[in-house]
Amino acid sequence: MNELGRTENLDDVDIHHEFFMLLRRGYPYLEASDQKALVSAICSGPPPDRTEKLAKRAQQWHGADPDEYAQYYSKAWIRDRLWMLRKYLTDEPAQVLNALVNELGDPEHPAFTRWSTEIHWERDVSPITDREISKMSPAELVRFLEQWQPGPDRGFGPERVSYTGLANVVASVVCANAQKYADQLAPIALHRPEFAYALLDKFRKDEQAKSVPWDLIIDLCKELLADDTVCQDMSRAFDGNWVSVHRSIVKLLQLGLKNPERAIPAECLPRVREALLVLIDDPDPEPTSDRPPEGWLGHNDPATLAINHVRPSALLALIEYARFRVQVAEETIQDVASEGPGPERLETIVREALTRKLDRQKDPSWAVHSVYGHYLSLLYWLDQGWVESHIDQIFPEEDDEQSTWFYVAAWDSFVIFNRFYRPMLEVLRVKYERAIHNLSRGYVTRTHLQPEQSLAVHLIWEYLGSDYDVQSPVGRQSLIATFFKLAPPEARGSAAWALWRICEDNPSELETYWPKVRSLWEWRAREASMANHPTDFDEEMQRLAHLPLVAPSSETITSMWPLLEGLLPHITRSEHRDMGWESVEEYLAREVNRDPVKVIQFYRLMHEQAAKPPWFYHRQEPRKIIETAAACKSSRHEALSLIDLIARSGVHQYWGIYERYAG
């Protein structure tokens, strides 16, 4: 299942079919957190450099509008990958897939990358074989590369001889015997970006690359970064560009910092730091790519842009380097996070670099700024004092538009990529309050990573671990109360969903959590009732309807009757499928053996208030509720009365039960 965690596989053409089959079959076996990460990676879309390359190709060969093609390709890319998971998707990812299918139609052959369509795909091939390359000496290979050029006829077809095709074969040969080519690695890589990219990609992905010494790889990265053309050329050439090479360097170094099987040796770490200190000043992203216009991939989504551009991803890697260096130095610590924040674990040069990049005047990139939120908990562990002294720069206090968006760029990344961490609460309490107010005014990034839901999860954890009751005077001033008072309906629904999800995932803590869960439910039900049950309460009430499914056994339908009644106006007014209705129905099916009278009475109330007769009687729960209640003498009359009510609405599938017991 490790392959499903490697997001680069999502766009690897060479393993496309096999990986798509793994997506479909392996997804159910992933942990919930890994499933969420995988779906988020898919919803973030394809790599921007590949999308741009294909759009240019479509323009050059077919006269297609590159902007329109890029948008279509991105949407189709997301649709095809979500399609493989469609049986398991819920909530927003399911809505995304439905919207894309409605717009584009079903994918023809999502598990295959080559078939006949308006755009004809081709494969880049080499002018010579790997055997021929292996027979050359390293110096001869360099001379061949310097002299070779593709022929003038680069016609459109299933295969084309190209620099990319040659570079891929050269990289395979070099990776298989890296020491042989050690002295010529830089000349090969510097010849053209296609060759540098292919080598770095091989070193990162190929199984044989595990035997390639890190000092050789890092020396190659250092020589590439020392070249002025490599560092400054921002052109987006069709077949290859140096910007992609920079990204590959970052990804390769991150591999060595995060994957224990490919860990960078301690003696190489100073050179890794030097390379990253160069890359955090890379010109990518430029201002236009840092803030793409409306309709473009990455618009108002700095968290995603940070992963796909050089400067912010290098800053992420620099923080990962700082963690890795401590882990190497304190190798006896199994879980460094368990040691808690406090010491100054950052090197002076790294601390100074982090401070410098935090200056919004010198680096106005939202993507770069989002990095400080992405790794805020780790930074707090690395250097608590630095975070506390710079917290107002990470989350600016000013109220102007630009400062607010810098705040949101860092904040949304913080709540998305960090769990709620109570030791940071006092430092961040006023920042949580500001984030709630920002959300209420519509300041939120447009990412499929769902920052509103992540903020809600943080606040639910804060509430469940607190010593106040939400209905007390202190509780009415709490973060969670502020959130429910100010947040838009969908965000409040996310908080209700988080409340249920945390109970579902932590059954051993349920007895501890339940009094606070119930108190919050009671408060929200009362607020909805006092407002005469408007539709903007529907979202949270439909999500709160999941709570009976996790209620402790001490709760009965009688004890929860007032709360269940409060759900009725919100789970019965929809003319479409309602997850709240289904959740309550599932709860009643579980409870019917224990109290058939109360269950069938409540089930009748649901049908009496339903805006339209439910259309999903194919589910097993309705039959179980009705049949069990009809079989019990004390509840039979109510059950038969409900069958009659349902039949008068045009649904007759329970009439056999009526005839059996009506006698």
N, C-alpha and C positions, 0 to 999 in steps of 0.2 A: 504493500500500500504506500511505500515511500514515494513511488513515482507520481502518485496523485498529489503529493504535497509540493512537487516541483513545478512551479507555475510556468517555467519556460517550456514544459512539455505541451502546454495548451496550444502553442503555435509552432511546434516542431513538425514540419511536413513529412520528414522521413519516418516518423512513427505514428503518423496521424491516425490510421485505421486502428492499429493496436491500442493506442492510447484512448481513442473514443470507445472502444469495447471495454477497456478497463474503467473508464468513467461510468459507463452504464452498469457494469457488474460490481465494481468495487465500492462505489459511493455509499451504499447502505452500511458497509462495514467500518466506515470512518467514525471517529469520535465526533460528537456534535460540534465541538469547536473547530475541528478540521473541516467538517462539511461546510460550516459557515465561511471559513477562510477560502475554501475552494470556490464556492458560489460567488463570493465577493470578488475573487480574482477574475472569474469569467465575466461578471457584470462590469468590471472595469474596462473591458474591451481589449482589442489586440494591441501589440506594441506600436506606438505611433510611427516609428521609423519604417516599419514594414508597411503600414497603411499608406504612408506617404509615398513609398516606393511604388506600390501597386497602383496608386492613383495617378502617378506620373506616367507609368507604363500605359495605363488605359487612355490617358490623354494623348500620348505620343503615337500610339498605334491605332486607336479607334476614335480619336477626337472627343472622348468623353470629358465632361466637366469634372475636374479633379476633386472639387469640394463635394459635389453630389456623390461621386463614386466613393470617396473616403467615408462619407456618412453611411452609404448603403453597405459597403464592405464591413464597417464596424458593427452595424446592426445585424447583418447576416452572420458574422463571426460569433456574436453573443448568442443569437438564436440557436445556431447549430449545436453549440456546446451545452446550453441549457436544455435543449431538446433531449439529449441523452439522459438527463436527470429528471425529466418531466414527471415521472411517477412519484417522485419524492419531494417536489418543490411545494412550498406553502408561502403564504403572505406575499411580500413584495417581489421576491424572485419569480414566483408563479405569475404575478401580475405583469412583470416585465416580459416573460416569455409569451403570455397571451397577447400582449400588446404588439410584440414583434411578429408573431404569427398572423395576427389580424392585418398587420401592415404589409408583410412580405409574403405571406402564405407559408405552408408547411415546407420544410427543407426537402429537396429531392432525394439526395443521398448524403446525409450529414456525416457518415463515417468514412467517406472517400473524398480525396482532395482533387481528383482529376476526372472530369466528365465534360460532355459538350454543353457549353452555355455561351452566353454572349461574349464573355471574356475567356479566351483560350489559354489555359495554363501550360507552362513549359518547364523543362528541367534544364538547368545549367550543367554542361559537361566539359570535361578537360580535353585539350588537344592531344595529350599524351597520357599514357597509363601510369599507374603507380609503379609498375615493374620498370618502366623506362626511366622514371625519376629516380628510383632506388639505385640504378646503375651509374648515375652521375655522381661525381664528387660534389661536396657542398659548394665549392667555388664554381664548378661547372653549372650547377643548378642556378646560382645567383646570376651568372652570365646569360643563361637561357631566359630567365625571367626578365632581365633587362632588355633583351632583344625581341621577345615574342610579343606580338600584337594580334588581336582577333582579325580575321579577314574582313574585307569590306561587306561581304554578304552575310549579314547577321539576321537572316530572314526569320519570319514568324513561323513557328512550328513546335512540335512536341519537345525538341531538343535544340539547344544552341550552344556553340562553343564560345566560352566567355572567360573573363578573368575570374569570375566567381567559381566556375567549374574547375578551372586550373588550381585556384587557391585551395579549394576543398580537398583535392587530391594531394597537393603538396603538404597540407596540414596533417593529413593522415599518415603520410610517409615520415614526416618530421616527428610526429608524436610517438610513432613506433620505435624511433631510435634517436631521442632528443640529444643525447650526448654527442653523437656524430655531428650534429648540425649546430652545436652550442656556439661556435665562433661566428656562424653565419645567420643566427636567428634574427638579429637586428636588421641586417641588410635585406633579408627576405621579407620581414614584416614591414619595413619602411618603404618597400618598393611601391606598394599601393595599399589603400585601406582594406581592400578585399582580402589581402594576404594576412595582414595583421589581425583582422576580425576572425578569419578562419582559424588561425593558430590559437588565439585566445579562447575561441569557442571550443576547440578540440581539447585544450588543456583543462577546460572547465567541465566538459560533459563526457569525454571519452574514458572508458574504463582503463585503457592503457596509460592515461595521464597520471594515475596514482603513483606510477614509478618515476615520473619526471620530478627532479629536485625543485623545491620551492625557490632556492636561491637563483636558479637559472630562469625561472618564470618571472621572478621579481626584477631581476636584472633586465629582462626584456621590457617589462613595463616601465622601468626607469629610463631606458634608452628611448622608448617611444615618447615619454612625457618630456624628455629633454629636447626634442625636435620642435622647432618653432612652428613649422607647417602643421604638424600633428596637433599642437596645442591651440593654434589660432584659426585653423581652417574650419569655418562653420557652414560651408557649402553642403547642400543635400544632394550629392551626385546620385544619379539613378541607380547605378550598380553597387555603390559602396561609398562610405564617407567616414571621415575621422571622428565625427561625433559618436557614431555607433561603436567605434573602437574604444573611445573613452568609457562609454557605458560598460563595455565588455571587461575593461580593466577593473572597474569597480565591482562588477558581479563576480569576477574571478577572485579578487581579494576577499570579498564577503564570504565566498565559499570556504576559503581557508580560515576565516575567523569564526564561522558558525558550524561547520561540519566537522565533527571529531575525526571522521575517517580521512579527511584531507587537511588536518590542522597544520597551520604554518608553524615551523619551529621557532622557539623563543629568540634564537640569535638573528632571525630575519625580521623581527618586529620593528626595529628602528627604521628599516628601509620601507616597510609597509606604511608606517606613519608618515615618512617623507613623501611617498607617492600620494597619499590621501590629502596631505596638506597642500599639495599642488592642485589636486582635483577639486577641492572645495572652492577654488577660485576659477573654475572652468567657465567659459562663456555660455555654456548651455545650462539652463534655458535662457534664451533671449527674452526680452520683455513681451513680445507678441506670443511666444510659445508658453510663457509662464501664465498668461491670462488669455486663453483662446476665446474668441467671440462666441456669442450665443449660437448653438447648433453644432459646434465643433466638439470633438471628443476632448474631455478634460476641462470644459468650460466650468469655471467656479468649483473646481475639484482639485485643490492643491495636494491633498493626501495621495491621490493617484499620480499626479504629475511628479511628485517627489520621488516616487519609485522608478519613474520612466525617464528621468532627466539626470544629467551628470552631476551638477553641483549639489543638489539636495541629496541624491543617493550616496554621493561621496561623504557628505556630512553624516548621514546615517551610518555609513561604514566606519567613520572615524570614532563615533560613539561605541560602535560594536568592537572596534579595536581596543578602546579603553577598557571595556569589560573583559575582553579576552586577555589583555595584558595582566589584569588583576587575577584572573582565574589561573593563569600560568604561574604568577608569582605566589599565589596562595593555593597551590594545587591540592593541599590537604582538605580544603573546604569543598564539600560535596555540592552544596547549594549555597552559592555566595549570597543570594538574596536573603537567605535566612539570617545572615549576620547583621542585617539592618543598616540603615543609613548612619552617617555621622562622620567617618574619617574622610580626609581629602585624598581620594584615590586617583584623582586626575593628575597627570603630569602637567607641569607649568605651561609647556608649549601647547598642549591640547586645550587647557583651560583658557589660555589667551586666544586661541583660534575660535573657540566657541563664543567667547565674549565679542570678538571682532565680527563674526558672522551674524550676531544678534542685532547689530546696528542696522536699522531699517533704511537709513540714509545711504549707507555704503552698499547694502545688498537688499534691494526692494522686492525680492522674489517672495511671493506667497508660498510657493512650494518649499523653498529653503526654510522659511519661518515655520512651516508646519512640522518640520523635523523636531523642533524643540518640544512640541506637544507629543509627537509620536513616541519619543523616548524619555518623557519627563520623569517617570518613576525610576528608570535606570539612572538618569542623571542625578536624581535625588539620592540614590544609593551611592553613586560614585562621588558626589560632592554636595552634601546637603546645604552647606553654607553658600555655595555658588548659586544653587537654585533659589534659595530664599532671598539672596541679595539681588537677583535678576528677575524675580517673578513678575514684576511690573513691566519689564521689557518683553517678556515672553507673552504676557497677557496685558496689553497696554490699557491704561486707565482712561485715556482721552476718549471723548465722545464723537470725534469727527468720523466721517465715513471710512477713510483709509485706515485709521487706527482700529476701528471696529472690525474691519475685514481681516486685519492682521491677527487680532484677537481670535476671531472665528477660525482662521486657518490653523492656528496652533491648538485651539480648544477642541475642535472637532476631531483632530488627529489624536489628541490626548484621550478623549473618552472612547474612541474607536479602538485604539491599540493598547490601552492600559485598563486593568481591572481597578475597581475601587480599592484604594489603599488608605486605611484609616490613619496611619501616622502622618499622612500629608493633609488631613482634613482641615486642620486649623490654618495651615498656610493657604489652602485653596477655598475655604468657605465663601469668602466674598467673591471669588472667581466663579464658583458654582452659581451664586446668586446673579452675577452679571450675565452668565451664559444663559440662564433661564429668561432673563429680560431680553437678551439678544434674540433668542428663539421666538419669543412672543412677538417680536417686531419683524420676523422673517429673515433674520441674519443667520443663515445656515448654509453650509456648502452643499453643492449638488453632487453627491456621491452615492453610489449603490451600497456603500458601507454603512449607511443608516446611522448617522451621528445622533439624530433625535432619539432613536431607540437606545443607543449606547449611553447617552446622558440619563435617560430614564432608568436604565439598569444600575448605574452608579448611585442614583438617588434612592432607589429602592433598597440597595445594600446599606446605604447610610442609615436609612430609617429602621431597617430590621435589626441593625446592630446598636441602635441608640437606646437610651433609657427614658425617652419621653413617649407619651401617647399622642397620636396625631390629633385627637379631639380635645387635648388639654390646652390651656393658654400658651404654654411653651410650644406645643405641637402645632398650633395654628400659625406660628411664626417660623416654622421649620422649612428646610429646603424642599421637602417633598410636598408640603402644603402649598408653598409658593409655586411650585411646578404645576400642580393641578389647578391652581387658580388662574395662572397666566398662559400656560402652554396651549397650543391649538389642539383640536379634537384628536387628530391622528397621533400626536405625540403623547397625549394622555392615554390613548389606547395602548401605546407602546409600554407605558408604565404599568398598566393593568396586566398586559401580557407578561412583563418581566416579573411581576409579583407571582403569577401562576408558575412561570418557568422555574423560578428559584425554588419554590416549594416542591415542584415536580422533581427537580434535580438533587434536592437535599432532603430526602425523606427522614433521615436520622435527626434532623434539626426541626422537623415540622412542629412538634409539640412546643418548642421554644418560640418559633415564628408565628404560630397560628393566632394567638391573641392580638398581635399587632396587625396581622393580615386581616382578621375579621374587623378590627376597629377601623381600618382604612376603608374596607368595603362598606361598612355601615355609614361612614361619613359621606362617601361618594353617592351611595343610594339615597341618603337624605337630601343631599344637594340637588340631585336629579329630580327628586320628588318636589322639592321647594320651587324648582324652576319649571314645574309642570311637564317634566320629561321631554325636553326639546331634543331634536335630532342630533344636536352636537354632543350629546351624551352617548349616542349609540355606540360609537367605536369603543369607548372604555367599558361600557356595560356588557357589550358582546364579549369582550376579553375577560371581564370579571366573571362571566358565566362559566369559565373554565375552573374556577376555584372549588366548586362542589366536588369536582373529581379528585382533588387532593386533600379535602377536608379530613381531619382525624376522625376515627370511628366514634368518638364521643359526640360528634355532631350528628343530628338526625334531621330528617326532612321537617320535623316539627320545629326544632330549634333554629333551623335556617329558613323557615317559611317566610318571615318578613323580608329577608334579603332576596330570596328567590322571587317573591312578588314584585320587588323593585326592579327586577330584570325584565318583567313581562312586556312593558311598553316598548322596550328596545330590541327584544329578540323576536317580536311578533309582527312588526310593522313592515318588514322588508318583503317585497314580492319576488325576491331572488334567494338563492341559497344563503343561509345564515349560520355561521359557525357557532354563534351563541345558542341558537335553537338546538343544534345538534349536540352541543356539549351538555346542555341541561337534559336533553333526551337520553344521552348516555348515562348521566347521573341517575335519572329516574329508573332506567333499566337495571342499574346496580342495586337500587334501593327498594325495588318493588317487592322483593321477597320479605324484606324486613317490615315494611309498612304499606301493604297494597292499597289501603283505603286512602291515605294521604297522597300517595303517588298518583293514583288515578284521578283524584280530585284536582290535583295541580295540573295534570296532563290535560284534563278537560278545560281548565282555565286557559291554557296555552292555545288550544284550538278555538275556543270562543273568541279570543282576542286577535287571532291571526288575521292579517290583512287579506290573505289569500290561502286557500287550502294548501298545506305543504305538499310538495310534488315528489318528495324523496321517500315514499313509503317502501321502497325496495330495501331500505336499511333494516337490519335485524332488530334494532332497539324498539321501534314502535310495536312490532308484533309481540315481542317479549313482554312489554308493559301491559298491553291490552289482554293478551292471552293469560298472563299470570293473574291479573286483577279479575278477569272473568271467571277463572277457576276457583276463586275464593268467594265464599258466600257473602262475607261482609262488604266486599267491594264489587260484587257482580253487577248490582243495579247500575252503579256509576259507569262500569266498563261497557255494559250494553247500551247505555244512554250515549256514551261517546261514540260507539260504533255507528249508532243511528245518525248522530250528528255528522260524522265523516261521510257516511253513505249519502246523506242529503246534499253534500257538496260534490258528489259525483265519483267518489272513491268507494268501491264495493269489495275490496279484497279481504276485508275482515268479516264479511257477512256469514261465512261458514262458522266462525266462532259464535256469532250471535245466534245462529240456528241451533248450535250445539247446546247452548246454555239457557236459551230463552224459554224452553219448554215449560 
